[in-house]
Amino acid sequence: MGAEARMEGKTMAKIAWGITGAGHFLRESLEVAAALPDVEYFASEAGMEVLKIYGVTPPTPPRIDRSASTLACRAFSAGAYDLLVIAPATSNSVAKFVYGISDTMITTLFAQAGKCRVPIVVLPTDVEEVIDTMGATKPMRLYARPVDLENMEKLKKFRGVKVVTTPAELSAAIAEALSR
Ligand SMILES: Cc1cc2nc3c(=O)[nH]c(=O)nc-3n(C[C@H](O)[C@H](O)[C@H](O)COP(=O)(O)O)c2cc1C
C-alpha cells in the first residue's frame, strides 16, 4: 500500500482497473478482478462497447470519464489507489502507452499513475504471434502484428510497469505488487 494511502489511514489496498476495448482475455481478466476486495473499474469507450458485445459485466459498473482532461486521474496524485491494472489492454492502448500518448481516459490513467509512481500491471492482448481466443460467440484465431509485439517489448522496459502475458501471471503480479 502506498505511503500516502497509509497516512490517510486506509487499511485495504485499492486498485484502479482499466478495461480497454478487447475481447481477448476479457472474461479471464474480470475473473481475476472479481476475486479481489477493493477494485474500482474504468472503461474506455471501446471497452464499454466490447463489454456489451461479450455480454460481460464487471462486479461494479465501470466509470467512464468523458472530460477532456480525464478528471479521474487526479485521484492518483491524491494517493487514492495503490495499483493500476490494465487488463485486457488493446494493441491500440499499448501503442499509446509506449509512445507517451494520453488522449483517452485509460491512456491518461496510465500516464498519470506513472508520473505519481503508482505501480502498474498490464495484460496486453497481443502477446504472441498466434492468438487463439474465444470471440463473443465463437472461437477465433488472430495473428499479432510485429508492431504490436514490438510495442509489448518496449512496454516491458518501462519503470514501474509489469507486463504479464497470461491471466495466471496477472493474478500473481497483482499479489506481488500489493505485498510491497
Ligand atoms: C468485439 C471486439 C473485440 C475486440 N478485441 C480486441 C482485442 O482483443 N485486442 C485489440 O487490440 N483490439 C480489439 N478490438 C479493437 C479495439 O476495440 C479498437 O482498436 C479500439 O479502438 C480500442 O480502443 P481503446 O484502446 O481506447 O480501448 C476489438 C473490437 C471489437 C469490436
The ligand as an SDF file (V2000), in Angstrom:
LIG
                    3D

 31 33  0  0  0  0  0  0  0  0999 V2000
  -15.7480   -7.2810  -30.3460 C   0  0  0  0  0  0  0  0  0  0  0  0
  -14.4150   -6.6140  -30.4420 C   0  0  0  0  0  0  0  0  0  0  0  0
  -13.3130   -7.1970  -29.8460 C   0  0  0  0  0  0  0  0  0  0  0  0
  -12.0510   -6.5790  -29.9290 C   0  0  0  0  0  0  0  0  0  0  0  0
  -10.9870   -7.2020  -29.3600 N   0  0  0  0  0  0  0  0  0  0  0  0
   -9.7540   -6.6480  -29.4530 C   0  0  0  0  0  0  0  0  0  0  0  0
   -8.6370   -7.3040  -28.8720 C   0  0  0  0  0  0  0  0  0  0  0  0
   -8.7270   -8.3880  -28.2680 O   0  0  0  0  0  0  0  0  0  0  0  0
   -7.4150   -6.6950  -28.9660 N   0  0  0  0  0  0  0  0  0  0  0  0
   -7.2520   -5.4920  -29.6000 C   0  0  0  0  0  0  0  0  0  0  0  0
   -6.1120   -4.9990  -29.6570 O   0  0  0  0  0  0  0  0  0  0  0  0
   -8.3080   -4.8410  -30.1680 N   0  0  0  0  0  0  0  0  0  0  0  0
   -9.5510   -5.3760  -30.1050 C   0  0  0  0  0  0  0  0  0  0  0  0
  -10.6360   -4.7310  -30.6590 N   0  0  0  0  0  0  0  0  0  0  0  0
  -10.4230   -3.4180  -31.3270 C   0  0  0  0  0  0  0  0  0  0  0  0
  -10.4100   -2.2540  -30.3050 C   0  0  0  0  0  0  0  0  0  0  0  0
  -11.6390   -2.1850  -29.5950 O   0  0  0  0  0  0  0  0  0  0  0  0
  -10.1490   -0.9200  -31.0350 C   0  0  0  0  0  0  0  0  0  0  0  0
   -8.8170   -0.8920  -31.5300 O   0  0  0  0  0  0  0  0  0  0  0  0
  -10.3730    0.2940  -30.1420 C   0  0  0  0  0  0  0  0  0  0  0  0
  -10.0980    1.4730  -30.8960 O   0  0  0  0  0  0  0  0  0  0  0  0
   -9.5060    0.2750  -28.9160 C   0  0  0  0  0  0  0  0  0  0  0  0
   -9.7120    1.4420  -28.1410 O   0  0  0  0  0  0  0  0  0  0  0  0
   -9.1310    1.5650  -26.6580 P   0  0  0  0  0  0  0  0  0  0  0  0
   -7.7110    1.0930  -26.7400 O   0  0  0  0  0  0  0  0  0  0  0  0
   -9.2510    3.0130  -26.3380 O   0  0  0  0  0  0  0  0  0  0  0  0
   -9.9810    0.7340  -25.7690 O   0  0  0  0  0  0  0  0  0  0  0  0
  -11.8980   -5.3350  -30.6050 C   0  0  0  0  0  0  0  0  0  0  0  0
  -13.0240   -4.7650  -31.2080 C   0  0  0  0  0  0  0  0  0  0  0  0
  -14.2510   -5.3930  -31.1310 C   0  0  0  0  0  0  0  0  0  0  0  0
  -15.4500   -4.7480  -31.8120 C   0  0  0  0  0  0  0  0  0  0  0  0
  1  2  1  0
  2  3  1  0
  2 30  2  0
  3  4  2  0
  4  5  1  0
  4 28  1  0
  5  6  2  0
  6  7  1  0
  6 13  1  0
  7  8  2  0
  7  9  1  0
  9 10  1  0
 10 11  2  0
 10 12  1  0
 12 13  2  0
 13 14  1  0
 14 15  1  0
 14 28  1  0
 15 16  1  0
 16 17  1  0
 16 18  1  0
 18 19  1  0
 18 20  1  0
 20 21  1  0
 20 22  1  0
 22 23  1  0
 23 24  1  0
 24 25  2  0
 24 26  1  0
 24 27  1  0
 28 29  2  0
 29 30  1  0
 30 31  1  0
M  END
$$$$
